[in-house]
Amino acid sequence: MNEVLSRIEQLTASGQAGVVVTVVENLGAAPGKVSFKMLVRPDGKTFGTVGGGSLEAAAIRDSVKIFQSQKSELKRYDLESLGMSCGGSSTLFFDYFPAARTLLIFGGGHCGQALYKMAPQIGFHVRVFDNRPELRPQFTEADLTLCDLAKLPTEALPDSNCYAAIMTYNHQFDYTVLRQLLTCGKSFEYIGLIGSAHKVGEIRASLAKENIAVPDCFYSPIGLNIGAQTPAEIAVAILGEIVGVVNKTETDSLRKKA
């Protein structure tokens, strides 16, 4: 039980979705006791048990359906129909918890640091990417990825509920990061890039030359049109724009002015 709870904490901390299967009722003989739990990850790996055998195999198969529906469910299993000689039945509760919204910040400078501090307050799991080791003291070790910005570990990025803010210290790095995000095959709810209207025009022209489509989720200049100047104000403007995207609400975004 303790291992399952620990694994659930690890999964939620990483921002991934999961299904916790719990035995809630048994009638007659059954392989798993009431309160037995099993965690099923999106990749199919499991931790814990609901009793093993055909019941557990059926629970794992049905967890795949839960991931697809994204809805918790109570399900009763007739053990004899599963080929289990013990007979009886087991009722399992499939508790689905969604992937956390993840904000990827590319660039750990002053604006990135302000955004990093504020985003968790509105429910975001935050990861920061930069190539400067001297920034380590500004972030927790688990949240900072030091890497070559021209070779991002895109395979490790979340597959859903993913938002990105690009604000590196170099225009070329900004473009390189954007290019990788648009071509890595991952799905994004929001990609924002800091910069002037002139810079945005150059970036769009460069993407067009490479035949890279610009998705509707691309917001640049980044943030709301509130006259933000300081790093903290810029972070507020960005998060306000992101909240609008989350809530599917029309906002006065700077990209309308570009």
Helices and strands as residue ranges (DSSP letters): H 2-13, E 18-27, E 37-40, E 46-48, H 53-69, E 73-78, G 80-82, E 89-97, E 102-106, H 110-118, G 119-122, E 125-130, G 133-138, E 144-146, G 154-156, E 162-166, H 171-183, E 190-193, H 197-209, E 218-219, H 231-246, G 254-257
